[in-house]
Amino acid sequence: MVVPVLNAMRFLPQTIPPLLEAARNTQGVDVLFVDNGSTDGSREYLKSLGRKGVQVLSLERAPETATRNLSAAARNFGTHQTHGQYLSFLDADCVVAKDYFNEALAVLESTGAAATGCETTIPFDPHWTEATWYDLHYVGRERGVHYLNSGNFFVCRQAFERVGGFREDLPSGADAEIGQRLTKAGYRIHESPSVGAIHLGNPKSVREFYRRNVWHATGMLGTVNWHHIDKPTAMMTAHLLATIGGLLVLAVSPFSLLVRLVIAVLLQLAVPTITVAYRVSQTHRARHLIEGICLYWLYYWARVNALTLLAVGRSHRYVK
């Protein structure tokens, strides 16, 4: 088990005890925390645990690696310090159940997949942005997928090492990119709710939601190629085209100003609305629809912002 840590002290008292209990319940599980330069006492707290089978290592930040994806680097570094047949990656702000490792092993054995995990769930008192995003994205059923979030990812070491681990040159999105490589290499990825985790570190405001998605999108080019249609990037492009269409309607259309405004607004909301409709078809939950359209409108503009940062070479300076 490899857990990257960066200034996560506000979460550790809630996430570490359940993780250590889960590790005790499964024979042969060692827990390795890789600190990325915490300044809030996270490293000291982890070292104070003094548990057998628990290590705390530090990943030094050298000037020549300033543009690295530090979470991906921490995960790769952690794998080099362990020798088990399986690799488990969990974010420091995630809570797991006491049978987490047993369930993950059972899923791989029963499905023949090389990797498993699940979309994370939300705390019991979520912000409305959390609740809306969760309702639109959490499927909650057994299924094959193309990738899983690296914050809750369990994989056979042989498959992980064969494809080369996480790419450290991507600002974000290393999980989606390694999912592509695993799939291309012939490995299956199976999502199972039994290998779940509660994510405590979701955005708690609209501003934080926007910034988090700008950061996530800075790695979008890692999954864009001629052989794979990256849906978020394709829909972002469609949103931009709809925006241009709306501006043209406002500028040159012969209709009255009111009609032009209505058309422009409809075009602006078209792609977010289509996206929400698609998500409802996947999750079978039709809640928070208006909020969902608003969040997806922000989501696509966050991706446009990220694309701009990539174009001017400033994506590595963006902090989520």
Number of C-alpha atoms within 10 A of each C-alpha: 23 24 24 28 28 20 17 21 20 14 17 18 13 15 20 18 15 18 23 18 15 19 22 17 15 16 10 10 19 19 22 21 24 23 23 20 16 15 12 13 13 20 23 13 13 21 14 10 13 11 11 9 13 17 17 19 19 17 16 12 12 7 7 7 13 11 14 17 20 25 24 23 21 24 25 19 17 23 22 8 12 15 10 14 9 19 21 26 22 24 24 25 24 25 26 23 16 18 18 22 24 16 20 21 18 13 22 21 11 8 14 13 17 23 30 30 31 28 24 25 22 21 15 9 8 15 15 15 19 21 19 19 18 17 21 25 17 19 20 16 12 13 12 14 15 18 24 22 18 24 23 24 25 26 21 18 18 12 18 23 12 11 16 12 20 25 19 20 17 21 26 26 24 25 19 20 21 23 25 18 21 23 16 12 12 10 18 21 26 22 26 21 19 21 25 24 23 19 21 22 16 20 18 14 13 15 10 14 20 22 21 18 20 27 24 18 26 26 24 23 17 20 21 15 9 7 7 9 11 15 11 15 19 12 16 21 16 15 22 18 15 20 20 15 16 21 19 13 19 20 11 9 13 10 12 9 13 10 14 20 16 13 18 21 15 15 21 21 18 17 24 23 19 14 19 23 16 13 19 18 12 13 16 13 15 14 13 17 17 12 16 24 21 15 20 21 20 20 22 25 18 23 23 20 20 23 21 14 18 18 10 8 10 12 23 19 12 14 9 12
